[in-house]
Amino acid sequence: MEDRPITLSPSLSNTHSSSEEDKAVLQVSGGASLHGHVGISGAKNSALVIMAGALLCSSQDCRIRNVPALADVTRMGEILSALGVKLERQGDSLLVNASHIAQSKAPYELVSQLRASFFVIGPLLARLGVAKIPLPGGCAIGARPVALHVRGLQAMGADVQIDHGIVNAHLRGRNKRLQGAKIYLDYPSVGATETLMMAATLAEGETTIENAAQEPEVADLANFCRAMGAKIRGAGTNTITIVGVPSLHTTDYAIIPDRVEAGTFLIAGAITHSEISLSPVIPDHLTAVIAKLHAIGAQVIEDAPNRLRILPGYRHLATDIETLPYPGFPTDMQAPFMALLTLSDGDSVITETVFENRLRHVAELTRMGADIRVKGTHAIVRGVPMLSGAPVVATDLRASAALVLAGLAARGTTVIQGLQHLDRGYENLELKLQKLGANLKRLPSVEHLESPLIVPETTIAVPVAEPS
């Protein structure tokens, strides 16, 4: 692909404009059998934080490879550009030059669209001694407070205040470097772990983060920082130790494959009773998802160290799921797996422990004929013989994937609105599915459907179990 400057607009992703995103729909005709191989893109959650981590490099370009073309990547690029960072897109690589940071304040209109934008507070504070970051936005799936970030930065010597929705952080007194500290996280927050780890790379002395998040994306960020000269050990365990260095240098780094995208395609094979293969993947990152696929009667074969193949069962059985921090079952796979369980024999119980608002897709699956009751943070899923195509609305990123999966298996046509969520986290999802044999296409609006469609104005009520 010819090298070209980065386009800091949604065209970097597989979207067009914000107004078009709001109107576009995905028409999915269910019942098609899938077959073949699908390529897995770079991890969204690694790409975003590693882009922020490039702020730590005070020399020339850092090259980040395997960067997916996503709306969220575009927005993070816009935020870095607003800070004075130079970016250039070259194929699936991104050149990031943060040698001259012109601003310590990120613009509200950009940060409000992307929760991951808050990651820049650690690198900015470490580089400049000051940062002003608006409280972030993103999917409305839970509170996800920044208190753990703030307390950790305060332990490292920063003065942090939240005033009128702006997090103001600066170093006290004459000291221009953060100070190493022992930090215990009340909860193994991925965001807080990553923010504090980045800040500590340039701090004076040693920092220990206990009860740290163990997600693969945390280890990926640590590997990126180490490639720039940081001294980090223990990433991927619950205790991370960082010895600060005066500066970090350029590097050329490839991010890991997206484990959530890989899990989504494994479920696509299972829910359509199709055999498909996928690569590149890191199977160890998918242990919990693979275990649950085995539990329902599907098989996942490791054809090569970086290649998996799904062999669906003739019939799938119910199973229980509880979302937990890694290495537990990932909250990002809860909605897609729920779609699969709606067609599995028996009763399944899904317990969401990570985000309190991450069951809103239940109403949309119910619209398609699923039998699901919600009781607090629990969803009781009773398998049904079939789902029926219906007009549905995506409520967040992973819910949108769940509706696509349900549409692939449903009888009839499903029309999905809210594609701006889907485009935040899946690179060319419809194109990849089309190459596997799925019958789906993106249309500019519901007016472009081949047959009239009545889209309900309100979401139907979710049946709620009576208190025990």
Backbone torsions as a table, in degrees:
resi	resn	phi	psi	omega
1	MET	NA	139.1	-177.5
2	GLU	-68.9	137.3	177.6
3	ASP	-64.4	144.6	-179.6
4	ARG	-155.8	153.0	175.7
5	PRO	-63.4	150.1	179.3
6	ILE	-66.2	141.0	175.4
7	THR	-99.5	108.7	-175.3
8	LEU	-85.8	69.3	178.7
9	SER	-154.2	168.5	179.8
10	PRO	-58.1	-10.2	178.8
11	SER	-69.2	-13.9	173.1
12	LEU	-65.3	-27.6	178.4
13	SER	-97.4	-171.1	177.8
14	ASN	-93.7	42.4	175.3
15	THR	-124.5	178.8	-177.1
16	HIS	-119.2	-83.0	176.6
17	SER	-129.9	164.6	-176.2
18	SER	-61.8	-37.7	179.5
19	SER	-68.6	-39.2	178.0
20	GLU	-67.1	-36.6	177.7
21	GLU	-59.7	-43.0	-176.3
22	ASP	-66.5	-30.3	-175.7
23	LYS	-93.6	-27.3	-173.7
24	ALA	-63.0	150.1	178.0
25	VAL	-132.5	156.8	174.9
26	LEU	-111.8	120.5	179.1
27	GLN	-98.6	117.6	-176.0
28	VAL	-116.6	119.7	174.5
29	SER	-99.2	115.5	-172.9
30	GLY	-78.7	167.6	173.2
31	GLY	101.2	-8.9	-178.7
32	ALA	-77.0	141.9	175.9
33	SER	-86.3	138.0	-179.9
34	LEU	-99.8	152.5	176.3
35	HIS	-162.7	153.9	176.7
36	GLY	113.8	-160.9	-175.6
37	HIS	-121.5	144.4	177.6
38	VAL	-126.8	137.9	177.1
39	GLY	-87.5	135.9	-178.6
40	ILE	-96.7	131.9	-177.7
41	SER	-79.8	173.5	175.9
42	GLY	-66.1	154.7	-174.2
43	ALA	-70.5	121.6	177.9
44	LYS	-55.6	-48.8	-174.0
45	ASN	-70.9	-22.7	171.1
46	SER	-77.3	-44.5	-176.1
47	ALA	-57.8	-44.3	-176.1
48	LEU	-65.1	-46.1	-176.9
49	VAL	-75.0	-31.9	177.9
50	ILE	-69.8	-34.9	173.1
51	MET	-59.5	-43.1	176.5
52	ALA	-65.7	-38.3	179.9
53	GLY	-63.1	-26.6	178.5
54	ALA	-64.0	-16.8	175.0
55	LEU	-63.6	-21.3	-179.2
56	LEU	-72.7	-18.2	-176.5
57	CYS	-85.7	117.0	-176.0
58	SER	-97.1	4.4	178.2
59	SER	-101.0	-132.8	-173.8
60	GLN	-90.1	-154.8	-173.0
61	ASP	-61.3	138.7	161.7
62	CYS	-100.8	134.9	176.8
63	ARG	-103.4	120.7	177.7
64	ILE	-109.3	119.0	-177.5
65	ARG	-99.5	162.8	177.7
66	ASN	63.2	39.1	179.5
67	VAL	-87.6	120.5	-178.4
68	PRO	-72.9	149.8	177.1
69	ALA	-86.4	94.4	-174.6
70	LEU	-132.4	156.4	176.9
71	ALA	-60.6	-38.8	-180.0
72	ASP	-66.6	-35.8	176.7
73	VAL	-65.2	-40.2	176.0
74	THR	-58.6	-47.0	-177.4
75	ARG	-65.3	-40.6	177.3
76	MET	-63.4	-38.4	175.8
77	GLY	-61.4	-39.0	178.1
78	GLU	-65.0	-38.6	179.2
79	ILE	-66.2	-45.1	178.6
80	LEU	-63.5	-40.0	178.4
81	SER	-61.6	-39.5	178.8
82	ALA	-64.7	-24.4	178.0
83	LEU	-83.9	-6.5	-179.8
84	GLY	103.5	6.4	-179.8
85	VAL	-79.5	141.2	176.5
86	LYS	-96.5	131.6	-179.5
87	LEU	-128.3	145.0	176.1
88	GLU	-143.8	129.0	179.6
89	ARG	-91.6	130.6	175.2
90	GLN	-132.3	96.7	-176.1
91	GLY	62.1	-124.2	178.6
92	ASP	-95.2	11.8	178.5
93	SER	-103.5	154.4	177.4
94	LEU	-130.1	122.5	174.3
95	LEU	-92.7	125.3	-177.3
96	VAL	-122.8	118.6	179.1
97	ASN	-115.5	104.7	-179.2
98	ALA	-110.1	27.7	-177.5
99	SER	-65.8	-27.9	179.0
100	HIS	-128.1	101.3	177.2
101	ILE	-92.1	120.1	-174.4
102	ALA	-91.7	-19.9	-175.2
103	GLN	-133.1	146.5	173.4
104	SER	-107.4	-0.1	-178.3
105	LYS	-116.9	125.8	177.2
106	ALA	-87.0	141.4	-176.9
107	PRO	-71.6	135.6	-177.0
108	TYR	-59.8	-41.4	-173.8
109	GLU	-63.7	-22.2	176.9
110	LEU	-92.4	-45.5	-178.2
111	VAL	-62.3	-33.4	-177.2
112	SER	-65.3	-16.2	-178.9
113	GLN	-95.2	-9.9	-170.7
114	LEU	-145.8	110.3	-178.7
115	ARG	-64.1	-34.0	-178.7
116	ALA	-64.8	-14.0	179.7
117	SER	-62.9	-21.4	-179.2
118	PHE	-65.6	-17.6	178.8
119	PHE	-57.5	-25.6	-174.7
120	VAL	-69.3	-14.2	-176.2
121	ILE	-63.9	-39.6	-179.6
122	GLY	-65.2	-54.6	178.1
123	PRO	-60.7	-40.2	179.2
124	LEU	-63.1	-44.3	-179.6
125	LEU	-64.5	-39.9	-179.9
126	ALA	-67.7	-37.8	-177.4
127	ARG	-80.8	-45.7	-170.1
128	LEU	-106.2	-17.9	-175.5
129	GLY	81.6	4.5	179.6
130	VAL	-154.0	145.7	176.0
131	ALA	-154.9	140.3	176.2
132	LYS	-130.5	108.6	-173.5
133	ILE	-126.1	123.4	174.3
134	PRO	-62.4	150.7	174.0
135	LEU	-59.5	136.0	-167.6
136	PRO	-81.3	166.8	175.0
137	GLY	-115.7	-157.9	-178.2
138	GLY	132.1	-160.2	179.2
139	CYS	-61.8	138.8	179.3
140	ALA	-87.1	67.6	-177.0
141	ILE	-111.6	0.6	179.5
142	GLY	165.1	171.4	-174.7
143	ALA	-68.7	-46.1	-179.1
144	ARG	43.4	62.5	-175.2
145	PRO	-67.2	158.9	-179.7
146	VAL	-97.1	10.2	-176.2
147	ALA	-58.1	-38.5	-179.3
148	LEU	-66.3	-37.3	176.0
149	HIS	-61.8	-48.8	-175.3
150	VAL	-62.3	-48.5	-178.2
151	ARG	-62.5	-37.5	178.6
152	GLY	-65.6	-43.4	178.2
153	LEU	-66.1	-36.3	176.2
154	GLN	-63.8	-39.6	177.7
155	ALA	-62.8	-25.3	179.7
156	MET	-91.2	10.3	173.0
157	GLY	99.3	6.8	-179.6
158	ALA	-87.7	145.8	170.7
159	ASP	-93.3	115.0	-174.9
160	VAL	-123.8	124.8	178.0
161	GLN	-131.0	145.9	174.8
162	ILE	-110.9	117.3	-174.6
163	ASP	-135.3	120.2	178.5
164	HIS	52.8	42.5	176.2
165	GLY	79.7	7.3	179.2
166	ILE	-114.0	130.0	174.5
167	VAL	-89.9	111.4	-179.7
168	ASN	-102.3	120.2	-179.1
169	ALA	-128.7	134.9	174.4
170	HIS	-152.7	161.6	179.9
171	LEU	-85.8	137.5	-176.5
172	ARG	-80.7	148.2	172.2
173	GLY	66.3	-151.0	-176.3
174	ARG	-86.2	-14.0	-176.8
175	ASN	-69.6	125.3	-177.2
176	LYS	-102.7	8.9	178.1
177	ARG	-127.1	142.6	170.5
178	LEU	-61.3	155.9	-178.3
179	GLN	-110.6	138.9	177.3
180	GLY	-58.4	148.4	-176.6
181	ALA	-154.4	162.8	170.8
182	LYS	-96.4	121.4	-174.4
183	ILE	-123.1	129.8	174.3
184	TYR	-113.6	125.3	178.2
185	LEU	-90.8	128.0	178.2
186	ASP	-62.0	-28.4	178.8
187	TYR	-138.1	141.4	-178.5
188	PRO	-73.9	67.6	-178.2
189	SER	-71.0	128.4	177.8
190	VAL	-64.2	-48.0	-178.1
191	GLY	-61.0	-45.5	-179.8
192	ALA	-65.8	-42.3	178.1
193	THR	-58.2	-45.5	-177.6
194	GLU	-69.3	-42.4	178.6
195	THR	-59.4	-47.9	-176.4
196	LEU	-72.0	-34.9	177.6
197	MET	-64.5	-43.5	178.0
198	MET	-63.1	-45.1	179.8
199	ALA	-60.4	-38.6	-175.6
200	ALA	-71.3	-19.9	-177.3
201	THR	-62.5	-29.0	-179.7
202	LEU	-109.4	9.2	-179.7
203	ALA	-77.6	163.3	176.8
204	GLU	-89.7	117.2	-180.0
205	GLY	98.5	-165.2	-173.1
206	GLU	-105.7	136.2	176.6
207	THR	-117.7	134.7	175.2
208	THR	-119.5	126.2	176.8
209	ILE	-108.7	113.3	179.5
210	GLU	-102.1	152.3	-171.3
211	ASN	58.3	38.3	180.0
212	ALA	-73.4	153.7	173.5
213	ALA	-66.2	145.4	-175.8
214	GLN	-112.1	10.2	-176.2
215	GLU	-57.8	149.7	178.0
216	PRO	-56.8	-31.4	179.9
217	GLU	-67.3	-30.2	174.9
218	VAL	-65.6	-45.5	177.9
219	ALA	-64.3	-35.6	178.9
220	ASP	-64.0	-44.1	176.7
221	LEU	-61.7	-42.9	178.7
222	ALA	-61.3	-41.0	178.3
223	ASN	-64.5	-38.2	176.4
224	PHE	-63.1	-46.7	179.7
225	CYS	-63.9	-39.3	177.1
226	ARG	-63.2	-36.6	178.1
227	ALA	-64.7	-22.7	176.5
228	MET	-90.6	-1.4	178.0
229	GLY	108.7	4.8	178.9
230	ALA	-72.3	155.0	178.8
231	LYS	-110.6	98.3	-176.0
232	ILE	-131.6	135.3	173.2
233	ARG	-138.0	151.2	177.6
234	GLY	92.0	-1.6	179.1
235	ALA	-63.1	133.5	-172.7
236	GLY	99.6	-6.8	172.6
237	THR	-116.1	-179.8	-177.8
238	ASN	-86.7	2.4	175.3
239	THR	-132.7	118.9	-178.8
240	ILE	-116.0	132.5	178.7
241	THR	-118.1	129.9	-178.7
242	ILE	-125.6	127.1	172.9
243	VAL	-104.3	117.3	-175.3
244	GLY	-65.8	148.6	176.6
245	VAL	-125.0	159.6	-177.5
246	PRO	-65.0	-35.2	-177.5
247	SER	-157.8	164.1	177.2
248	LEU	-120.6	153.2	-174.8
249	HIS	-114.1	176.8	-177.4
250	THR	-69.4	162.0	178.0
251	THR	-156.4	168.0	174.7
252	ASP	-124.1	113.3	-168.0
253	TYR	-137.8	136.8	176.9
254	ALA	-106.2	128.5	-179.0
255	ILE	-80.4	162.3	-175.7
256	ILE	-73.6	161.0	174.1
257	PRO	-66.1	154.5	-177.0
258	ASP	-80.2	109.4	-177.3
259	ARG	-68.8	-28.0	179.5
260	VAL	-74.2	-40.7	175.1
261	GLU	-62.8	-42.5	178.8
262	ALA	-60.8	-45.2	178.1
263	GLY	-61.9	-37.1	178.9
264	THR	-63.1	-41.3	179.6
265	PHE	-73.4	-31.7	172.9
266	LEU	-60.6	-42.7	178.6
267	ILE	-68.5	-35.1	177.0
268	ALA	-59.0	-40.5	176.6
269	GLY	-65.4	-42.6	-178.0
270	ALA	-67.1	-44.9	-173.1
271	ILE	-71.9	-24.4	177.5
272	THR	-100.7	6.3	-178.3
273	HIS	52.3	50.5	-176.8
274	SER	-125.3	146.4	175.5
275	GLU	-95.1	116.7	177.3
276	ILE	-135.1	158.1	177.3
277	SER	-120.6	158.1	-178.0
278	LEU	-147.8	144.2	176.2
279	SER	-163.7	160.6	-5.9
280	PRO	-79.9	146.4	176.0
281	VAL	-139.2	163.1	170.8
282	ILE	-115.5	99.8	-172.2
283	PRO	-53.6	-34.7	-179.1
284	ASP	-61.8	-26.1	179.0
285	HIS	-75.2	-11.8	-175.0
286	LEU	-113.4	15.5	-173.7
287	THR	-55.2	-47.5	-176.4
288	ALA	-65.6	-41.4	-179.6
289	VAL	-67.4	-44.0	179.2
290	ILE	-62.3	-39.2	179.0
291	ALA	-60.6	-39.9	-179.9
292	LYS	-73.3	-33.7	174.7
293	LEU	-64.4	-40.0	175.2
294	HIS	-63.1	-38.4	-177.6
295	ALA	-63.5	-31.5	-178.9
296	ILE	-88.1	-7.4	176.3
297	GLY	113.2	2.7	176.0
298	ALA	-89.7	162.6	175.7
299	GLN	-119.6	141.6	174.3
300	VAL	-121.5	117.1	-175.5
301	ILE	-101.9	134.3	175.6
302	GLU	-93.0	96.1	-178.1
303	ASP	-74.0	-25.6	178.6
304	ALA	-156.3	166.7	-178.7
305	PRO	-56.3	-23.9	-179.5
306	ASN	-123.2	21.4	-175.9
307	ARG	-137.7	130.6	179.0
308	LEU	-121.1	155.9	177.0
309	ARG	-136.2	132.6	179.8
310	ILE	-97.5	128.2	173.9
311	LEU	-116.5	100.2	-176.6
312	PRO	-69.0	153.2	175.3
313	GLY	-78.3	162.6	175.8
314	TYR	-62.2	-39.4	172.6
315	ARG	-139.0	150.9	-178.3
316	HIS	-110.9	144.2	-177.2
317	LEU	-105.5	156.2	178.8
318	ALA	-66.8	155.5	173.6
319	THR	-154.1	160.2	179.0
320	ASP	-99.4	146.4	-178.3
321	ILE	-134.7	136.2	171.4
322	GLU	-128.6	121.3	179.7
323	THR	-75.5	139.8	-177.5
324	LEU	-148.4	160.2	171.9
325	PRO	-58.9	154.3	178.9
326	TYR	-55.8	136.2	14.8
327	PRO	-92.7	20.1	176.7
328	GLY	-73.4	-178.5	-178.9
329	PHE	-66.5	127.3	-172.8
330	PRO	-73.9	137.6	177.5
331	THR	-60.5	-30.5	179.9
332	ASP	-67.0	-16.5	179.2
333	MET	-100.7	-0.7	-176.2
334	GLN	-63.7	-49.5	-178.7
335	ALA	-65.5	-47.7	176.8
336	PRO	-58.4	-40.4	-179.4
337	PHE	-70.5	-30.9	175.8
338	MET	-60.7	-40.0	177.9
339	ALA	-57.4	-41.4	179.2
340	LEU	-66.5	-40.1	-177.3
341	LEU	-70.8	-20.6	177.1
342	THR	-63.3	-22.1	-179.1
343	LEU	-110.8	14.3	178.9
344	SER	-99.1	148.2	-176.4
345	ASP	-71.9	128.2	175.0
346	GLY	103.6	-172.3	-177.0
347	ASP	-105.0	130.0	176.2
348	SER	-115.3	148.0	175.6
349	VAL	-119.3	122.2	177.8
350	ILE	-109.9	125.1	180.0
351	THR	-114.7	119.9	179.5
352	GLU	-98.8	112.4	-176.3
353	THR	-108.6	-7.7	-172.5
354	VAL	-95.0	-50.6	-179.4
355	PHE	-122.4	129.1	-171.7
356	GLU	-73.6	-19.6	-177.1
357	ASN	-108.9	26.4	-172.6
358	ARG	-100.8	38.4	173.9
359	LEU	-127.2	17.9	-176.3
360	ARG	-71.8	-17.5	177.2
361	HIS	-72.5	-12.3	-179.9
362	VAL	-57.2	-43.5	-178.2
363	ALA	-61.1	-37.9	-178.2
364	GLU	-73.2	-39.0	175.2
365	LEU	-65.7	-35.9	177.3
366	THR	-63.3	-36.6	177.4
367	ARG	-59.3	-28.1	-179.2
368	MET	-89.2	4.2	176.3
369	GLY	105.4	3.3	178.1
370	ALA	-69.2	151.7	178.0
371	ASP	-109.7	96.3	-175.5
372	ILE	-134.2	132.3	173.0
373	ARG	-115.7	143.1	179.3
374	VAL	-112.7	132.5	175.9
375	LYS	-135.5	98.0	-177.1
376	GLY	65.0	-121.3	179.3
377	THR	-94.9	12.0	-179.4
378	HIS	-110.0	141.0	172.0
379	ALA	-121.5	123.3	178.1
380	ILE	-98.6	114.9	-174.6
381	VAL	-108.1	116.6	174.6
382	ARG	-102.0	118.6	-176.6
383	GLY	-60.1	141.9	178.4
384	VAL	-119.1	159.2	-178.5
385	PRO	-64.3	-32.9	-178.6
386	MET	-158.7	158.6	170.3
387	LEU	-106.4	156.1	179.7
388	SER	-118.7	139.2	177.8
389	GLY	-58.6	143.8	-177.8
390	ALA	-159.1	162.1	171.5
391	PRO	-75.5	127.4	-178.0
392	VAL	-136.6	164.5	-177.9
393	VAL	-127.6	126.6	176.9
394	ALA	-72.8	132.9	-178.1
395	THR	-101.4	-19.3	175.1
396	ASP	-162.3	-178.6	-173.0
397	LEU	-59.0	-56.5	-175.2
398	ARG	-74.0	-26.7	173.5
399	ALA	-63.7	-36.5	179.4
400	SER	-63.4	-39.7	177.6
401	ALA	-64.8	-39.3	179.1
402	ALA	-60.7	-39.1	-179.0
403	LEU	-71.0	-35.4	175.0
404	VAL	-63.1	-45.1	179.4
405	LEU	-61.5	-44.8	179.0
406	ALA	-62.5	-39.3	179.2
407	GLY	-64.7	-34.6	178.5
408	LEU	-63.0	-32.5	-176.7
409	ALA	-96.1	-12.6	-173.6
410	ALA	-76.4	158.4	172.6
411	ARG	-86.9	124.9	-179.1
412	GLY	98.1	-160.7	-173.2
413	THR	-110.5	131.8	175.0
414	THR	-109.9	134.6	178.6
415	VAL	-117.8	119.3	-173.6
416	ILE	-108.2	124.6	172.9
417	GLN	-102.0	167.9	-179.6
418	GLY	82.9	37.2	-175.0
419	LEU	-70.9	-12.5	176.4
420	GLN	-60.6	-27.2	175.6
421	HIS	-71.2	-45.7	-178.6
422	LEU	-59.8	-41.6	-175.5
423	ASP	-72.6	-12.4	177.0
424	ARG	-70.7	-28.1	-169.0
425	GLY	-133.8	-4.1	-179.7
426	TYR	-126.4	122.3	-179.5
427	GLU	-86.1	115.2	176.2
428	ASN	53.4	44.4	-176.7
429	LEU	-59.4	-45.7	-177.2
430	GLU	-66.8	-36.5	178.7
431	LEU	-65.1	-42.3	178.9
432	LYS	-63.4	-41.0	178.6
433	LEU	-68.3	-38.1	177.7
434	GLN	-60.9	-39.9	179.4
435	LYS	-66.5	-23.1	176.0
436	LEU	-84.9	-8.1	179.0
437	GLY	109.8	3.3	179.4
438	ALA	-71.5	150.4	-179.9
439	ASN	-106.4	91.6	179.3
440	LEU	-151.8	154.3	178.5
441	LYS	-156.1	149.9	178.4
442	ARG	-90.4	134.4	179.3
443	LEU	-122.0	150.3	-176.5
444	PRO	-60.8	-32.2	-179.2
445	SER	-166.4	173.2	179.2
446	VAL	-65.1	-23.2	179.3
447	GLU	-66.1	-17.9	-178.2
448	HIS	-92.9	4.5	177.7
449	LEU	-66.9	150.0	-177.3
450	GLU	-70.1	-26.4	177.0
451	SER	-131.0	152.4	-177.7
452	PRO	-58.7	145.4	-179.7
453	LEU	-136.4	129.2	176.1
454	ILE	-96.8	113.9	179.9
455	VAL	-96.2	118.5	-179.2
456	PRO	-58.6	145.8	-179.2
457	GLU	-79.0	-24.3	-178.0
458	THR	-128.6	157.7	177.9
459	THR	-82.0	137.5	-179.0
460	ILE	-69.9	157.0	-178.6
461	ALA	-72.6	146.5	177.3
462	VAL	-92.7	127.1	176.2
463	PRO	-58.4	131.2	-178.1
464	VAL	-114.8	131.3	179.9
465	ALA	-67.8	146.1	177.1
466	GLU	-70.0	144.5	177.1
467	PRO	-57.8	141.7	-179.8
468	SER	-83.6	NA	NA
